[in-house]
Amino acid sequence: MSYKLLPLLFFAVPALAAAPGITIEWVSLRAEKNLFLMEGETRYNFSDEALEALSSGVPLNFMIEIEVRQLRNYFWDTTVAEARENLRLEHHALTDQYLVVNLNTDTQRSFRTIEDAARVLGRVEQIPIIEKQFLDPKASYQVRIRVRLDTESLPPPLRLVAHFSSQWWLSSPWYELELRP
């Protein structure tokens, strides 16, 4: 490698790290009594457009989509359970506070900075996935998780822009892991 290219690499790395999107850092499943629960960590990199809309009072709704699929050898895999966790991020200009609301449980927390709010927004804790009784102990299962911005919840004029602008395509790829009943 040429040493002339080395300085260019140092400038390229921060640009890649700041790209808008959502990254699922890790996910784990654990059995508690008769139920499988999911925990994990997600990192949000908001685009400038999303942050501008947020500071203008537009709430951003995110969905954690979860699928439990039975893996089959001779037929298509089948989805045996689906779950969805809905979260909202808001900015209140009067108090200059960021609010993270879990729309499933109606719990909310406030933060002074967007970084603190994004960190808590990214913590996934004890989401119920499926009861053990619905799983065949002899079968193989896979859990798929994706986190994405719910563009349909945006105000109509902004929704149209969000469908066509890559700055609004805030979504993680599917994260997959094995589930053993």
Secondary structure, DSSP 8 states (H G I E B T S, - for coil): --TTTHHHHHHHHHHHHT-SEEEEEEEEEEEETTEEEEEEEEEEE--HHHHHHHHTT--EEEEEEEEEEEE-SSS--EEEEEEEEEEEEEEETTTTEEEEEETTTTEEEEESSHHHHHHHHTEEEEEEEEEGGGS-TTSEEEEEEEEEE-GGGS-HHHHHHHHH-GGG--B---EEEEE--
